[in-house]
């Protein structure tokens, strides 16, 4: 049982927009800690996709965007492409656990 | 370029020990906190431990407290994870990652390629 809750799977056709939710609590996202997102392509290490709720590292396309409100956050992907098919994880800090926490991950399928 | 390379994984019997290493290059290692994150086969990511840039503070997830120890040698640009009293549930790919942001609100970037630890008799 992950501290942050994500849907197990989402899907969309090429060119469409999808969103992935990440729900936390008052000890993590709701306490004001930032949310970060990672993309894990099959058989590879995770890669930072969004940091500080809505910032993209250099090289990440602007098709990826993040937002945060209250105890939840979302990752939006527009103009879906076949190469976006991957697992996506949200991450934050939890004050009651004194450590970082992840969501359970969401598998994105491009139809 | 910034690079992290893990080593030391393998097959180990329950109750035994293993030490993982993560060699860093391409950045000023002594200025960054470092984390270990693991991923059990077919499962999600789990944060394991963090060590501050100077080794002054270390934090662990509850399931490894008292069994795992994170350490670093800034002269060798290397972070370690000493794993004792290993259990079957510790079986996972172990990644090291550089800390970004603040120590109370970090992100992980970049990540190493991972090293597989299998605990089995």
gemmi code that builds the backbone of each chain (N, CA, C; Angstrom):
import gemmi

chains = {
    "A": [
        ("UNK", (0.841, -1.186, 0.000), (0.000, 0.000, 0.000), (0.882, 1.244, 0.000)),
        ("UNK", (0.878, 1.996, -1.102), (1.720, 3.173, -1.205), (1.095, 4.350, -0.457)),
        ("UNK", (1.963, 5.245, 0.038), (1.499, 6.428, 0.756), (0.782, 7.382, -0.194)),
        ("UNK", (1.278, 7.491, -1.414), (0.634, 8.303, -2.451), (-0.139, 7.371, -3.381)),
        ("UNK", (-1.366, 7.774, -3.742), (-2.239, 6.914, -4.534), (-2.322, 7.375, -5.985)),
        ("UNK", (-2.012, 6.457, -6.882), (-2.123, 6.710, -8.315), (-3.025, 5.654, -8.942)),
        ("UNK", (-3.676, 5.974, -10.070), (-4.422, 4.926, -10.766), (-3.439, 3.925, -11.360)),
        ("UNK", (-3.777, 2.641, -11.335), (-2.846, 1.631, -11.864), (-2.545, 1.796, -13.344)),
        ("UNK", (-3.544, 2.265, -14.095), (-3.339, 2.387, -15.532), (-4.188, 3.498, -16.130)),
        ("UNK", (-3.681, 4.068, -17.201), (-4.420, 5.018, -18.033), (-4.059, 4.704, -19.481)),
        ("UNK", (-4.900, 5.141, -20.394), (-4.601, 4.924, -21.804), (-5.164, 6.063, -22.645)),
        ("UNK", (-4.617, 6.189, -23.835), (-5.077, 7.216, -24.749), (-4.538, 6.957, -26.137)),
        ("UNK", (-5.213, 7.522, -27.128), (-4.787, 7.364, -28.510), (-3.701, 8.394, -28.828)),
        ("UNK", (-2.905, 8.121, -29.833), (-1.895, 9.110, -30.242), (-2.528, 10.468, -30.510)),
        ("UNK", (-1.870, 11.510, -29.993), (-2.367, 12.861, -30.173), (-3.307, 13.335, -29.089)),
        ("UNK", (-3.833, 12.424, -28.297), (-4.754, 12.797, -27.244), (-4.024, 13.305, -26.012)),
        ("UNK", (-4.833, 13.773, -25.039), (-4.334, 14.237, -23.754), (-4.769, 13.279, -22.662)),
        ("UNK", (-3.819, 12.943, -21.776), (-4.162, 12.122, -20.619), (-3.638, 12.791, -19.353)),
        ("UNK", (-4.281, 12.467, -18.247), (-3.793, 12.961, -16.957), (-3.652, 11.792, -15.998)),
        ("UNK", (-2.680, 11.907, -15.109), (-2.428, 10.915, -14.072), (-2.501, 11.631, -12.737)),
        ("UNK", (-3.344, 11.136, -11.854), (-3.518, 11.774, -10.554), (-2.619, 11.145, -9.501)),
        ("UNK", (-2.359, 11.911, -8.471), (-1.525, 11.468, -7.348), (-2.129, 12.070, -6.086)),
        ("UNK", (-2.684, 11.228, -5.243), (-3.378, 11.716, -4.055), (-2.605, 11.369, -2.802)),
        ("UNK", (-2.394, 12.371, -1.983), (-1.656, 12.187, -0.747), (-2.489, 12.539, 0.471)),
        ("UNK", (-1.834, 13.108, 1.470), (-2.510, 13.439, 2.723), (-1.887, 14.688, 3.358)),
        ("UNK", (-2.342, 14.969, 4.558), (-1.893, 16.177, 5.251), (-0.454, 16.106, 5.745)),
        ("UNK", (0.157, 14.928, 5.654), (1.546, 14.816, 6.102), (2.525, 14.859, 4.938)),
        ("UNK", (2.022, 14.916, 3.735), (2.920, 14.986, 2.584), (2.489, 16.110, 1.634)),
        ("UNK", (1.752, 15.804, 0.610), (1.366, 16.840, -0.358), (0.581, 17.962, 0.319)),
        ("UNK", (-0.348, 17.590, 1.177), (-1.177, 18.583, 1.861), (-0.418, 19.451, 2.838)),
        ("UNK", (0.756, 19.008, 3.243), (1.594, 19.784, 4.164), (2.446, 20.811, 3.424)),
        ("UNK", (2.323, 20.812, 2.103), (3.057, 21.793, 1.320), (4.310, 21.265, 0.651)),
        ("UNK", (4.593, 19.995, 0.831), (5.775, 19.437, 0.169), (5.524, 19.295, -1.330)),
        ("UNK", (6.578, 19.490, -2.073), (6.465, 19.445, -3.533), (6.231, 18.033, -4.038)),
        ("UNK", (5.704, 17.963, -5.242), (5.490, 16.688, -5.923), (6.396, 16.637, -7.147)),
        ("UNK", (7.006, 15.489, -7.340), (7.903, 15.270, -8.466), (7.423, 14.036, -9.223)),
        ("UNK", (7.694, 14.021, -10.518), (7.218, 12.923, -11.362), (8.378, 12.287, -12.120)),
        ("UNK", (8.285, 10.971, -12.296), (9.327, 10.196, -12.987), (8.675, 9.338, -14.060)),
        ("UNK", (9.423, 9.156, -15.127), (9.023, 8.265, -16.213), (9.979, 7.086, -16.228)),
        ("UNK", (9.432, 5.876, -16.256), (10.278, 4.684, -16.336), (9.889, 3.885, -17.565)),
        ("UNK", (10.724, 3.971, -18.580), (10.515, 3.167, -19.781), (10.843, 1.710, -19.477)),
        ("UNK", (10.259, 0.781, -20.206), (10.484, -0.649, -19.917), (11.956, -1.004, -19.864)),
        ("UNK", (12.346, -1.657, -18.776), (13.719, -2.151, -18.631), (14.769, -1.103, -18.346)),
        ("UNK", (14.337, 0.110, -18.012), (15.312, 1.171, -17.754), (15.107, 1.783, -16.372)),
        ("UNK", (16.068, 2.599, -15.943), (15.961, 3.310, -14.682), (14.972, 4.468, -14.822)),
        ("UNK", (14.355, 4.864, -13.721), (13.471, 6.033, -13.761), (14.229, 7.289, -14.187)),
        ("UNK", (13.477, 8.216, -14.766), (14.033, 9.486, -15.218), (13.139, 10.607, -14.696)),
        ("UNK", (13.773, 11.649, -14.165), (13.008, 12.784, -13.658), (12.275, 13.479, -14.801)),
        ("UNK", (10.973, 13.684, -14.608), (10.126, 14.278, -15.641), (9.646, 15.680, -15.249)),
        ("UNK", (9.234, 15.822, -13.993), (8.752, 17.085, -13.448), (9.287, 17.198, -12.028)),
        ("UNK", (9.818, 18.362, -11.664), (10.236, 18.592, -10.295), (9.584, 19.859, -9.762)),
        ("UNK", (9.446, 19.916, -8.452), (8.851, 21.099, -7.848), (7.456, 21.389, -8.381)),
        ("UNK", (6.652, 20.359, -8.517), (5.236, 20.441, -8.934), (5.029, 20.695, -10.419)),
        ("UNK", (5.781, 21.623, -11.010), (5.462, 22.018, -12.375), (6.666, 22.478, -13.188)),
        ("UNK", (7.850, 22.007, -12.821), (9.065, 22.404, -13.531), (9.613, 21.245, -14.349)),
        ("UNK", (9.985, 21.526, -15.577), (10.550, 20.490, -16.441), (12.069, 20.618, -16.516)),
        ("UNK", (12.770, 19.497, -16.273), (14.237, 19.528, -16.486), (14.529, 19.775, -17.964)),
        ("UNK", (15.725, 20.248, -18.217), (16.153, 20.455, -19.593), (16.004, 19.168, -20.395)),
        ("UNK", (15.423, 19.274, -21.560), (15.275, 18.123, -22.443), (13.917, 17.449, -22.378)),
        ("UNK", (13.128, 17.771, -21.372), (11.786, 17.184, -21.278), (10.823, 18.034, -22.109)),
        ("UNK", (10.116, 17.415, -23.037), (9.207, 18.184, -23.913), (8.117, 18.904, -23.121)),
        ("UNK", (7.662, 20.033, -23.667), (6.617, 20.788, -22.972), (5.248, 20.131, -23.109)),
        ("UNK", (5.194, 18.960, -23.723), (3.949, 18.167, -23.728), (3.643, 17.637, -22.324)),
        ("UNK", (4.658, 17.620, -21.463), (4.508, 17.137, -20.090), (4.374, 18.343, -19.159)),
        ("UNK", (3.353, 18.297, -18.292), (3.168, 19.380, -17.336), (2.623, 18.829, -16.041)),
        ("UNK", (2.906, 19.537, -14.950), (2.450, 19.111, -13.642), (1.706, 20.211, -12.930)),
        ("UNK", (0.840, 19.792, -12.020), (0.106, 20.741, -11.195), (-0.143, 20.128, -9.835)),
        ("UNK", (-0.458, 20.999, -8.881), (-0.696, 20.533, -7.507), (-1.769, 21.412, -6.882)),
        ("UNK", (-2.663, 20.763, -6.134), (-3.699, 21.497, -5.420), (-4.110, 20.706, -4.192)),
        ("UNK", (-4.059, 21.334, -3.033), (-4.458, 20.667, -1.808), (-3.617, 19.449, -1.516)),
        ("UNK", (-4.260, 18.296, -1.404), (-3.541, 17.056, -1.104), (-3.318, 16.211, -2.354)),
        ("UNK", (-3.488, 16.811, -3.526), (-3.334, 16.050, -4.767), (-2.469, 16.770, -5.791)),
        ("UNK", (-2.000, 16.002, -6.747), (-1.219, 16.532, -7.850), (-1.599, 15.769, -9.112)),
        ("UNK", (-1.263, 16.343, -10.248), (-1.566, 15.693, -11.527), (-0.437, 15.890, -12.519)),
        ("UNK", (-0.263, 14.897, -13.343), (0.653, 14.968, -14.478), (-0.198, 14.917, -15.737)),
        ("UNK", (-0.004, 15.876, -16.620), (-0.735, 15.898, -17.884), (0.228, 15.679, -19.037)),
        ("UNK", (-0.190, 14.876, -19.966), (0.598, 14.624, -21.171), (-0.294, 14.925, -22.363)),
        ("UNK", (0.119, 15.877, -23.174), (-0.656, 16.235, -24.369), (0.046, 15.702, -25.609)),
        ("UNK", (-0.679, 15.605, -26.701), (-0.112, 15.118, -27.950), (0.560, 13.779, -27.780)),
        ("UNK", (-0.153, 12.816, -27.196), (0.425, 11.504, -26.881), (1.182, 10.911, -28.056)),
        ("UNK", (2.346, 10.338, -27.736), (3.156, 9.653, -28.731), (3.440, 8.238, -28.270)),
        ("UNK", (3.723, 7.371, -29.203), (3.980, 5.959, -28.885), (5.108, 5.820, -27.861)),
        ("UNK", (6.112, 6.698, -27.964), (7.263, 6.583, -27.043), (6.951, 7.041, -25.627)),
        ("UNK", (5.726, 7.551, -25.397), (5.340, 7.931, -24.036), (4.860, 6.728, -23.236)),
        ("UNK", (4.721, 5.596, -23.892), (4.250, 4.387, -23.197), (5.301, 3.971, -22.169)),
        ("UNK", (4.917, 4.037, -20.899), (5.865, 3.834, -19.800), (5.098, 3.797, -18.484)),
        ("UNK", (5.835, 3.574, -17.400), (5.296, 3.694, -16.053), (5.645, 5.081, -15.518)),
        ("UNK", (4.696, 5.705, -14.838), (4.892, 7.044, -14.284), (4.664, 7.012, -12.781)),
        ("UNK", (5.577, 7.642, -12.054), (5.520, 7.657, -10.594), (5.540, 9.084, -10.064)),
        ("UNK", (4.700, 9.343, -9.065), (4.805, 10.606, -8.339), (5.591, 10.359, -7.053)),
        ("UNK", (6.168, 11.426, -6.528), (7.015, 11.319, -5.322), (6.910, 12.607, -4.538)),
        ("UNK", (6.923, 12.488, -3.218), (6.929, 13.660, -2.362), (7.667, 13.305, -1.076)),
        ("UNK", (7.611, 14.206, -0.110), (8.220, 13.973, 1.198), (7.107, 13.854, 2.224)),
        ("UNK", (7.290, 12.955, 3.181), (6.291, 12.769, 4.223), (6.885, 13.095, 5.580)),
        ("UNK", (6.292, 14.061, 6.266), (6.859, 14.513, 7.542), (6.667, 13.489, 8.658)),
        ("UNK", (5.615, 12.706, 8.605), (5.394, 11.714, 9.661), (6.320, 10.524, 9.498)),
        ("UNK", (6.765, 10.253, 8.308), (7.689, 9.152, 8.038), (9.141, 9.626, 7.985)),
        ("UNK", (9.334, 10.930, 7.930), (10.673, 11.525, 7.820), (11.443, 10.955, 6.644)),
        ("UNK", (10.747, 10.823, 5.526), (11.401, 10.314, 4.336), (10.568, 10.538, 3.096)),
        ("UNK", (11.170, 10.236, 1.980), (10.470, 10.393, 0.705), (9.497, 9.241, 0.492)),
        ("UNK", (8.444, 9.516, -0.235), (7.429, 8.511, -0.535), (7.057, 8.575, -2.020)),
        ("UNK", (6.686, 7.428, -2.559), (6.285, 7.319, -3.952), (4.839, 6.869, -4.067)),
        ("UNK", (4.252, 7.174, -5.210), (2.989, 6.570, -5.574), (3.251, 5.165, -6.097)),
        ("UNK", (2.196, 4.386, -6.253), (2.351, 3.008, -6.691), (2.689, 2.855, -8.168)),
        ("UNK", (2.598, 3.956, -8.897), (2.929, 3.921, -10.317), (1.697, 3.761, -11.193)),
        ("UNK", (1.746, 4.369, -12.373), (0.657, 4.290, -13.348), (1.234, 3.871, -14.689)),
        ("UNK", (0.669, 2.814, -15.246), (1.126, 2.348, -16.555), (0.325, 3.058, -17.639)),
        ("UNK", (1.021, 3.791, -18.484), (0.387, 4.483, -19.593), (0.490, 3.635, -20.846)),
        ("UNK", (-0.656, 3.353, -21.439), (-0.713, 2.623, -22.699), (-1.172, 3.557, -23.796)),
        ("UNK", (-0.406, 3.609, -24.875), (-0.793, 4.413, -26.043), (-1.458, 3.466, -27.040)),
        ("UNK", (-2.726, 3.677, -27.252), (-3.540, 2.744, -28.050), (-3.176, 2.766, -29.523)),
    ],
    "B": [
        ("UNK", (29.724, 14.047, -18.442), (28.314, 14.079, -18.074), (28.133, 13.432, -16.705)),
        ("UNK", (27.042, 13.806, -16.043), (26.742, 13.242, -14.729), (26.423, 11.760, -14.881)),
        ("UNK", (27.072, 10.944, -14.067), (26.868, 9.504, -14.170), (26.947, 8.848, -12.807)),
        ("UNK", (26.076, 7.884, -12.588), (26.076, 7.068, -11.376), (26.104, 5.606, -11.805)),
        ("UNK", (27.035, 4.846, -11.229), (27.174, 3.441, -11.598), (27.171, 2.587, -10.337)),
        ("UNK", (26.123, 1.772, -10.192), (26.013, 0.883, -9.037), (26.724, -0.439, -9.299)),
        ("UNK", (27.138, -1.067, -8.221), (27.741, -2.395, -8.301), (27.547, -3.098, -6.966)),
        ("UNK", (27.814, -4.407, -6.956), (27.775, -5.155, -5.704), (26.566, -6.057, -5.534)),
        ("UNK", (25.628, -5.992, -6.456), (24.449, -6.846, -6.347), (24.786, -8.304, -6.601)),
        ("UNK", (23.824, -9.171, -6.308), (24.030, -10.592, -6.537), (23.009, -11.408, -5.777)),
        ("UNK", (23.256, -12.706, -5.717), (22.380, -13.628, -4.995), (22.974, -13.886, -3.618)),
        ("UNK", (22.170, -13.752, -2.597), (22.643, -13.933, -1.222), (21.576, -14.677, -0.429)),
        ("UNK", (22.027, -15.476, 0.521), (21.094, -16.243, 1.348), (20.439, -15.352, 2.409)),
        ("UNK", (19.243, -15.689, 2.821), (18.595, -14.927, 3.899), (19.468, -14.891, 5.142)),
        ("UNK", (19.509, -13.720, 5.775), (20.307, -13.536, 6.969), (21.728, -13.087, 6.713)),
        ("UNK", (22.192, -13.187, 5.469), (23.556, -12.772, 5.131), (23.624, -11.293, 4.811)),
        ("UNK", (24.829, -10.835, 4.469), (25.067, -9.413, 4.217), (25.558, -9.170, 2.802)),
        ("UNK", (25.403, -7.926, 2.367), (25.871, -7.507, 1.047), (26.139, -6.011, 1.108)),
        ("UNK", (27.157, -5.547, 0.401), (27.412, -4.107, 0.339), (27.325, -3.633, -1.097)),
        ("UNK", (26.487, -2.653, -1.320), (26.360, -2.037, -2.633), (27.208, -0.772, -2.693)),
        ("UNK", (27.709, -0.490, -3.873), (28.474, 0.734, -4.107), (27.852, 1.509, -5.256)),
        ("UNK", (28.034, 2.813, -5.219), (27.562, 3.672, -6.298), (28.648, 4.704, -6.564)),
        ("UNK", (29.290, 4.587, -7.718), (30.368, 5.497, -8.085), (29.821, 6.655, -8.910)),
        ("UNK", (30.140, 7.865, -8.478), (29.631, 9.061, -9.139), (30.728, 9.758, -9.935)),
        ("UNK", (30.330, 10.396, -11.009), (31.267, 11.176, -11.814), (30.530, 12.288, -12.533)),
        ("UNK", (31.267, 13.310, -12.928), (30.682, 14.385, -13.714), (30.086, 15.520, -12.919)),
        ("UNK", (30.203, 15.480, -11.582), (29.699, 16.564, -10.745), (30.468, 16.572, -9.430)),
        ("UNK", (30.302, 17.635, -8.665), (30.988, 17.765, -7.369), (30.238, 16.933, -6.339)),
        ("UNK", (30.674, 15.693, -6.207), (29.966, 14.697, -5.381), (29.766, 15.188, -3.953)),
        ("UNK", (30.775, 15.828, -3.394), (30.743, 16.228, -1.986), (29.745, 17.344, -1.706)),
        ("UNK", (29.082, 17.852, -2.732), (28.100, 18.924, -2.540), (26.661, 18.419, -2.539)),
        ("UNK", (26.464, 17.132, -2.750), (25.113, 16.603, -2.931), (24.778, 15.486, -1.958)),
        ("UNK", (23.535, 15.494, -1.500), (23.010, 14.339, -0.808), (22.796, 13.209, -1.809)),
        ("UNK", (22.777, 11.990, -1.309), (22.605, 10.829, -2.167), (21.569, 9.886, -1.555)),
        ("UNK", (20.797, 9.242, -2.427), (19.734, 8.355, -1.992), (19.928, 6.953, -2.579)),
        ("UNK", (19.329, 5.979, -1.899), (19.109, 4.653, -2.457), (17.601, 4.441, -2.570)),
        ("UNK", (17.172, 3.946, -3.716), (15.764, 3.640, -3.987), (15.728, 2.228, -4.551)),
        ("UNK", (14.755, 1.438, -4.161), (14.695, 0.075, -4.670), (13.366, -0.221, -5.344)),
        ("UNK", (13.389, -1.267, -6.168), (12.197, -1.669, -6.914), (12.153, -3.187, -6.961)),
        ("UNK", (11.228, -3.777, -6.215), (11.054, -5.224, -6.243), (10.554, -5.648, -7.626)),
        ("UNK", (10.816, -6.877, -8.015), (10.419, -7.335, -9.353), (8.942, -7.107, -9.625)),
        ("UNK", (8.637, -6.377, -10.696), (7.258, -6.112, -11.080), (6.514, -5.148, -10.184)),
        ("UNK", (7.218, -4.502, -9.265), (6.577, -3.592, -8.306), (7.009, -2.151, -8.524)),
        ("UNK", (6.519, -1.281, -7.652), (6.836, 0.135, -7.757), (8.119, 0.516, -7.040)),
        ("UNK", (8.366, 1.808, -7.011), (9.576, 2.345, -6.402), (9.390, 2.532, -4.905)),
        ("UNK", (10.458, 2.271, -4.147), (10.449, 2.463, -2.701), (11.728, 3.172, -2.294)),
        ("UNK", (11.581, 4.332, -1.671), (12.753, 5.028, -1.134), (13.338, 4.240, 0.025)),
        ("UNK", (14.665, 4.128, 0.074), (15.327, 3.313, 1.094), (16.092, 4.171, 2.108)),
        ("UNK", (16.946, 5.060, 1.620), (17.800, 5.808, 2.539), (18.371, 7.038, 1.860)),
        ("UNK", (18.793, 7.999, 2.688), (19.454, 9.203, 2.207), (20.629, 9.523, 3.120)),
        ("UNK", (21.674, 10.085, 2.551), (22.798, 10.592, 3.322), (23.089, 11.995, 2.833)),
        ("UNK", (23.289, 12.907, 3.769), (23.561, 14.287, 3.411), (24.953, 14.420, 2.793)),
        ("UNK", (25.201, 15.575, 2.203), (26.420, 15.794, 1.412), (27.703, 15.500, 2.199)),
        ("UNK", (27.670, 15.761, 3.503), (28.870, 15.579, 4.321), (28.774, 14.353, 5.222)),
        ("UNK", (27.730, 13.572, 5.044), (27.554, 12.377, 5.857), (27.029, 12.643, 7.257)),
        ("UNK", (26.664, 13.865, 7.542), (26.285, 14.238, 8.903), (24.899, 13.718, 9.303)),
        ("UNK", (24.064, 13.482, 8.347), (22.729, 12.983, 8.633), (22.366, 11.848, 7.687)),
        ("UNK", (21.677, 10.859, 8.251), (21.238, 9.697, 7.487), (19.822, 9.342, 7.916)),
        ("UNK", (18.988, 8.986, 6.965), (17.617, 8.612, 7.263), (17.261, 7.371, 6.456)),
        ("UNK", (16.360, 6.559, 7.050), (16.018, 5.272, 6.444), (14.505, 5.051, 6.459)),
        ("UNK", (14.040, 4.258, 5.518), (12.657, 3.807, 5.593), (12.553, 2.792, 6.723)),
        ("UNK", (11.384, 2.705, 7.335), (11.225, 1.885, 8.545), (11.632, 0.424, 8.339)),
        ("UNK", (11.351, -0.133, 7.187), (11.577, -1.572, 6.976), (13.049, -1.961, 6.962)),
        ("UNK", (13.955, -0.989, 6.849), (15.393, -1.331, 6.812), (16.161, -0.770, 7.999)),
        ("UNK", (15.494, -0.008, 8.849), (16.172, 0.569, 10.010), (16.762, -0.525, 10.881)),
        ("UNK", (18.009, -0.323, 11.276), (18.700, -1.298, 12.103), (19.356, -2.412, 11.313)),
        ("UNK", (19.053, -2.523, 10.033), (19.660, -3.575, 9.194), (20.552, -2.989, 8.099)),
        ("UNK", (20.164, -1.856, 7.560), (20.909, -1.228, 6.458), (21.634, 0.012, 6.984)),
        ("UNK", (22.791, 0.287, 6.403), (23.548, 1.490, 6.743), (24.040, 2.153, 5.467)),
        ("UNK", (23.723, 3.420, 5.327), (24.205, 4.191, 4.189), (25.437, 4.967, 4.627)),
        ("UNK", (26.423, 5.045, 3.759), (27.645, 5.787, 4.071), (28.216, 6.336, 2.771)),
        ("UNK", (29.219, 7.182, 2.896), (29.838, 7.745, 1.701), (31.297, 8.022, 1.939)),
        ("UNK", (32.065, 8.044, 0.867), (33.471, 8.416, 0.903), (33.647, 9.489, -0.159)),
        ("UNK", (33.696, 10.728, 0.288), (33.769, 11.835, -0.673), (35.110, 11.877, -1.409)),
        ("UNK", (36.121, 11.238, -0.848), (37.419, 11.194, -1.536), (37.385, 10.215, -2.704)),
        ("UNK", (36.434, 9.291, -2.658), (36.299, 8.302, -3.723), (35.040, 8.528, -4.567)),
        ("UNK", (34.301, 9.584, -4.279), (33.057, 9.880, -5.001), (32.118, 8.676, -5.020)),
        ("UNK", (31.981, 8.047, -3.877), (31.217, 6.807, -3.814), (30.292, 6.806, -2.595)),
        ("UNK", (29.073, 6.309, -2.811), (28.131, 6.089, -1.723), (27.899, 4.589, -1.612)),
        ("UNK", (27.684, 4.134, -0.394), (27.537, 2.705, -0.128), (26.201, 2.414, 0.557)),
        ("UNK", (25.775, 1.166, 0.424), (24.647, 0.688, 1.199), (25.033, -0.683, 1.752)),
        ("UNK", (25.297, -0.724, 3.053), (25.597, -1.986, 3.728), (24.285, -2.610, 4.159)),
        ("UNK", (24.024, -3.804, 3.666), (22.761, -4.473, 3.948), (23.032, -5.738, 4.756)),
        ("UNK", (22.557, -5.761, 5.988), (22.725, -6.915, 6.870), (21.390, -7.597, 7.122)),
        ("UNK", (21.453, -8.813, 7.623), (20.232, -9.567, 7.968), (19.210, -9.513, 6.837)),
        ("UNK", (19.673, -9.833, 5.647), (18.815, -9.707, 4.469), (17.648, -10.685, 4.514)),
        ("UNK", (16.537, -10.233, 3.981), (15.302, -11.004, 3.943), (14.855, -11.162, 2.490)),
        ("UNK", (13.975, -12.109, 2.260), (13.460, -12.322, 0.911), (12.801, -11.065, 0.356)),
        ("UNK", (12.156, -10.309, 1.225), (11.456, -9.095, 0.786), (12.393, -7.949, 0.432)),
        ("UNK", (13.685, -8.127, 0.643), (14.666, -7.131, 0.213), (15.082, -7.346, -1.244)),
        ("UNK", (14.606, -8.419, -1.844), (14.918, -8.690, -3.249), (14.393, -7.558, -4.120)),
        ("UNK", (15.289, -6.935, -4.865), (14.906, -5.764, -5.666), (16.096, -5.299, -6.499)),
        ("UNK", (15.795, -4.429, -7.457), (16.834, -3.642, -8.102), (17.050, -2.417, -7.229)),
        ("UNK", (18.305, -2.170, -6.884), (18.651, -1.037, -6.045), (19.286, 0.044, -6.914)),
        ("UNK", (18.685, 1.231, -6.873), (19.192, 2.376, -7.614), (19.793, 3.395, -6.643)),
        ("UNK", (20.884, 4.019, -7.035), (21.319, 5.208, -6.318), (20.893, 6.412, -7.152)),
        ("UNK", (20.659, 7.520, -6.476), (20.212, 8.726, -7.158), (20.746, 9.943, -6.427)),
        ("UNK", (21.061, 10.973, -7.186), (21.520, 12.233, -6.611), (20.313, 13.035, -6.131)),
        ("UNK", (20.496, 13.722, -5.017), (19.426, 14.528, -4.449), (19.387, 15.908, -5.079)),
        ("UNK", (18.169, 16.332, -5.413), (17.962, 17.689, -5.896), (17.033, 18.403, -4.930)),
        ("UNK", (16.986, 19.739, -5.000), (16.105, 20.466, -4.102), (16.653, 20.489, -2.681)),
        ("UNK", (15.761, 20.614, -1.710), (16.181, 20.673, -0.313), (16.161, 19.284, 0.314)),
        ("UNK", (16.818, 19.157, 1.453), (16.872, 17.848, 2.111), (15.511, 17.419, 2.630)),
        ("UNK", (14.623, 18.362, 2.916), (13.294, 18.017, 3.399), (12.284, 17.930, 2.271)),
        ("UNK", (12.721, 18.116, 1.060), (11.789, 18.115, -0.074), (12.542, 17.763, -1.352)),
        ("UNK", (13.232, 16.615, -1.343), (14.128, 16.322, -2.451), (13.446, 15.697, -3.661)),
        ("UNK", (14.122, 15.832, -4.765), (13.799, 14.996, -5.911), (15.052, 14.216, -6.257)),
        ("UNK", (14.932, 13.264, -7.203), (16.036, 12.366, -7.511), (16.430, 12.510, -8.984)),
        ("UNK", (17.649, 12.960, -9.192), (18.120, 13.156, -10.559), (19.620, 13.397, -10.593)),
        ("UNK", (20.385, 12.575, -11.324), (19.917, 11.425, -12.112), (19.875, 10.163, -11.278)),
        ("UNK", (19.574, 9.055, -11.950), (19.567, 7.733, -11.342), (20.655, 6.881, -12.001)),
        ("UNK", (21.160, 5.932, -11.236), (22.055, 4.959, -11.834), (21.252, 3.912, -12.591)),
        ("UNK", (21.955, 2.947, -13.154), (21.296, 1.910, -13.939), (20.702, 0.815, -13.067)),
        ("UNK", (21.093, 0.777, -11.803), (20.556, -0.204, -10.866), (21.398, -1.465, -10.772)),
        ("UNK", (21.317, -2.116, -9.616), (21.978, -3.393, -9.402), (20.987, -4.316, -8.699)),
        ("UNK", (20.893, -5.558, -9.189), (19.885, -6.493, -8.693), (20.395, -7.271, -7.492)),
        ("UNK", (19.609, -7.249, -6.431), (19.892, -8.041, -5.236), (18.795, -9.094, -5.107)),
        ("UNK", (19.206, -10.345, -5.049), (18.262, -11.446, -4.900), (18.576, -12.178, -3.610)),
        ("UNK", (17.613, -12.212, -2.708), (17.790, -12.899, -1.429), (17.025, -14.213, -1.500)),
        ("UNK", (17.771, -15.301, -1.542), (17.142, -16.608, -1.720), (18.066, -17.702, -1.213)),
        ("UNK", (17.464, -18.745, -0.655), (18.255, -19.880, -0.197), (18.452, -20.894, -1.316)),
    ],
}
model = gemmi.Model(1)
for chain_id, residues in chains.items():
    chain = gemmi.Chain(chain_id)
    for i, (resn, *xyz) in enumerate(residues, 1):
        res = gemmi.Residue()
        res.name, res.seqid = resn, gemmi.SeqId(i, " ")
        for name, pos in zip(("N", "CA", "C"), xyz):
            atom = gemmi.Atom()
            atom.name, atom.element = name, gemmi.Element(name[0])
            atom.pos, atom.b_iso = gemmi.Position(*pos), 0.0
            res.add_atom(atom)
        chain.add_residue(res)
    model.add_chain(chain)
structure = gemmi.Structure()
structure.add_model(model)
structure.setup_entities()
